[in-house]
Amino acid sequence: MKQTRSPALPLSLILALLLSIFPLPDVVAAWRPHWVALILIYWHIESGSLHGLGHAFVLGIVLDLMTGSLLGQHALGLIIINFLVARYRNRIRFFPPWQQALAVGALLFNERIVQLWIIGLLQRGWPDWSWWLPPLIGMLIWPWLFLMLDAIRWRTSR
């Protein structure tokens, strides 16, 4: 499996981390997709990069530190996503982008269920309905995000 040497990989991860903490108005903040998970899924599916669970763990810990959440909370969600993508990578990568969006949506909803489990263990109360919007938004933007990242990857790998 060939590892990518494209500068697009680290730059897209940095951008995803920054988009995750970029301040938004309260009305729009609930619609913010899980950028780090989307970028992690793309690079794992398309180039085989970030296939190790350690990559997901480190990204999750960095995201936990940046967002001020429980240490390991995002790391656990990203590790599970990365494991599932590794398991089904050969199937997912040959789907057209709109079918990939359904698989990505399932991965993002699964991550939300893990987060809900952690919130339940901490007895912080149940989130409202808008808490389920980010996986839905991530699923809806996936085809365009995929095509954009694919174009960037091809241009920078030449």
Rosetta blueprint (number, residue, H / E / L):
1 M L
2 K L
3 Q L
4 T L
5 R L
6 S L
7 P L
8 A H
9 L H
10 P H
11 L H
12 S H
13 L H
14 I H
15 L H
16 A H
17 L H
18 L H
19 L H
20 S H
21 I H
22 F L
23 P L
24 L L
25 P L
26 D H
27 V H
28 V H
29 A H
30 A L
31 W L
32 R L
33 P L
34 H L
35 W H
36 V H
37 A H
38 L H
39 I H
40 L H
41 I H
42 Y H
43 W H
44 H H
45 I H
46 E H
47 S H
48 G L
49 S L
50 L L
51 H L
52 G L
53 L H
54 G H
55 H H
56 A H
57 F H
58 V H
59 L H
60 G H
61 I H
62 V H
63 L H
64 D H
65 L H
66 M H
67 T H
68 G L
69 S L
70 L L
71 L L
72 G L
73 Q H
74 H H
75 A H
76 L H
77 G H
78 L H
79 I H
80 I H
81 I H
82 N H
83 F H
84 L H
85 V H
86 A H
87 R H
88 Y H
89 R H
90 N H
91 R H
92 I H
93 R L
94 F L
95 F L
96 P L
97 P H
98 W H
99 Q H
100 Q H
101 A H
102 L H
103 A H
104 V H
105 G H
106 A H
107 L H
108 L H
109 F H
110 N H
111 E H
112 R H
113 I H
114 V H
115 Q H
116 L H
117 W H
118 I H
119 I H
120 G H
121 L H
122 L H
123 Q L
124 R L
125 G L
126 W L
127 P L
128 D L
129 W H
130 S H
131 W H
132 W H
133 L H
134 P H
135 P H
136 L H
137 I H
138 G H
139 M H
140 L H
141 I H
142 W H
143 P H
144 W H
145 L H
146 F H
147 L H
148 M H
149 L H
150 D H
151 A H
152 I H
153 R H
154 W H
155 R H
156 T H
157 S L
158 R L
